[in-house]
Amino acid sequence: MEIRLKLFPPLSDAAGASELNLTLSDKATLKTVVDALVTRFGNRMKQHLFDRSGRIIPSWAVFLNQKIVPLNQPQALEVPVHPQDEVSFILNIAGG
């Protein structure tokens, strides 16, 4: 199946594109999407997505079809994705 992926900096810089299509297995999850990104784009993608403990950096917001998936919830990466879904990764930045 194919999904649409939207990436924002610094992930778009690591991928060399802000939008791309990913071909995944039929029973894909958000974890499958993350794994596919790391496989396709290597360490540069991995260093922006994960902390030193191997967990996704909590400041990433992930949207599935424009609805947020809270990564701080157990099993968040096990949310299934379906053909033609859109997954977006946006870095939350706060400051003042």
C-alpha positions in Angstrom: 0.0 0.0 0.0 1.0 3.6 -0.4 0.7 6.5 2.0 1.5 10.2 1.7 4.1 11.6 4.1 4.6 15.2 5.0 7.9 16.1 6.7 8.9 19.4 8.3 12.4 20.5 9.2 14.7 19.0 10.2 13.2 15.7 8.9 12.5 17.3 5.5 16.2 18.3 5.3 17.3 14.8 6.1 14.9 13.4 3.4 15.7 16.1 0.8 11.9 16.6 0.4 8.9 17.9 2.4 6.5 15.5 0.9 6.9 11.9 -0.4 5.0 8.7 -0.9 6.0 5.6 1.0 5.1 2.0 0.0 4.4 -0.1 3.0 3.1 -3.6 3.9 -0.6 -4.0 4.2 -0.6 -4.2 8.0 1.6 -1.2 8.5 1.6 0.9 11.7 3.1 4.3 12.6 6.1 2.3 13.8 6.4 0.8 10.3 6.4 4.4 8.9 9.2 5.4 11.3 11.2 2.3 10.5 10.8 3.0 6.8 12.1 6.5 7.2 15.2 5.4 9.1 15.8 2.6 6.6 15.5 4.9 3.6 17.3 7.9 4.9 19.7 6.4 7.5 21.4 7.9 10.5 20.7 11.5 9.6 16.9 10.7 9.9 17.5 8.6 13.0 19.4 11.3 14.8 16.5 13.8 14.4 13.8 11.3 15.4 15.3 9.5 18.4 16.9 10.4 21.7 20.0 8.6 23.0 17.8 6.0 24.6 16.2 5.0 21.3 12.9 6.6 22.0 11.2 9.1 19.7 12.0 12.6 20.8 8.8 13.8 22.6 8.7 17.2 20.9 7.7 15.5 17.6 4.0 15.8 16.8 2.7 13.1 14.5 -0.6 13.5 12.7 -2.5 10.8 10.9 -5.0 12.3 8.5 -4.7 15.6 10.3 -5.5 14.2 13.7 -2.8 14.2 16.3 -1.5 10.9 17.6 0.0 11.5 21.1 3.3 9.8 21.1 3.4 9.9 24.9 0.6 7.4 25.0 1.4 3.6 25.2 0.9 1.9 21.9 0.9 5.1 19.9 3.3 3.7 17.4 1.0 0.7 17.0 -1.8 2.8 15.4 -2.5 1.3 12.0 -2.1 3.2 8.8 -4.2 2.5 5.7 -3.8 3.0 1.9 -3.9 6.7 1.0 -3.5 7.9 4.6 -1.4 11.0 5.2 1.1 11.0 8.0 2.8 14.3 9.1 5.8 14.8 11.4 6.0 18.3 12.9 8.5 19.4 15.5 6.8 21.3 18.4 8.8 24.3 19.4 8.0 26.4 22.4 9.7 29.5 23.7 9.2 33.0 24.6 
